[in-house]
Amino acid sequence: MFTERKNEVAYYICSKLYSNFVYHTIDEEFVVQLANLFISGNWDLLPVFKAIFKSEHFMTKISLERRLKAPWNVLSI
């Protein structure tokens, strides 16, 4: 599957990483860059995570607000 549909697999994985670590609305251009990095890095996730965490996408106000939770939101059942 990785050889036959590598672009689709890489895009799917990187889009899931983006939606979990950055924001639920995916930036197509950035996810394609991440997918290309993932493929060129021989399917190693470390460069992808570094690219995500060092990107401006990760540090935007919307992304930070999504990740930061008030204590009462964390403790609520």
Contacts in CASP RR format, 6 or more apart in sequence:
PFRMAT RR
TARGET T0000
AUTHOR 0000-0000-0000
METHOD contacts of the structure
MODEL  1
MFTERKNEVAYYICSKLYSNFVYHTIDEEFVVQLANLFISGNWDLLPVFK
AIFKSEHFMTKISLERRLKAPWNVLSI
1 9 0 8 1.000
2 9 0 8 1.000
2 43 0 8 1.000
6 39 0 8 1.000
7 35 0 8 1.000
7 39 0 8 1.000
10 35 0 8 1.000
10 36 0 8 1.000
10 38 0 8 1.000
10 39 0 8 1.000
10 43 0 8 1.000
11 31 0 8 1.000
11 32 0 8 1.000
11 35 0 8 1.000
13 35 0 8 1.000
13 38 0 8 1.000
14 31 0 8 1.000
14 34 0 8 1.000
14 35 0 8 1.000
14 38 0 8 1.000
14 48 0 8 1.000
15 26 0 8 1.000
15 31 0 8 1.000
17 34 0 8 1.000
17 48 0 8 1.000
17 49 0 8 1.000
17 52 0 8 1.000
18 26 0 8 1.000
18 27 0 8 1.000
18 30 0 8 1.000
18 31 0 8 1.000
18 34 0 8 1.000
18 52 0 8 1.000
18 57 0 8 1.000
19 26 0 8 1.000
21 52 0 8 1.000
21 53 0 8 1.000
21 58 0 8 1.000
21 67 0 8 1.000
22 52 0 8 1.000
22 55 0 8 1.000
22 57 0 8 1.000
22 58 0 8 1.000
22 63 0 8 1.000
23 57 0 8 1.000
23 60 0 8 1.000
23 62 0 8 1.000
23 63 0 8 1.000
23 66 0 8 1.000
24 66 0 8 1.000
27 57 0 8 1.000
30 55 0 8 1.000
30 57 0 8 1.000
33 51 0 8 1.000
34 48 0 8 1.000
34 51 0 8 1.000
34 52 0 8 1.000
37 47 0 8 1.000
37 48 0 8 1.000
37 51 0 8 1.000
38 44 0 8 1.000
38 45 0 8 1.000
38 47 0 8 1.000
38 48 0 8 1.000
41 47 0 8 1.000
52 58 0 8 1.000
57 63 0 8 1.000
END
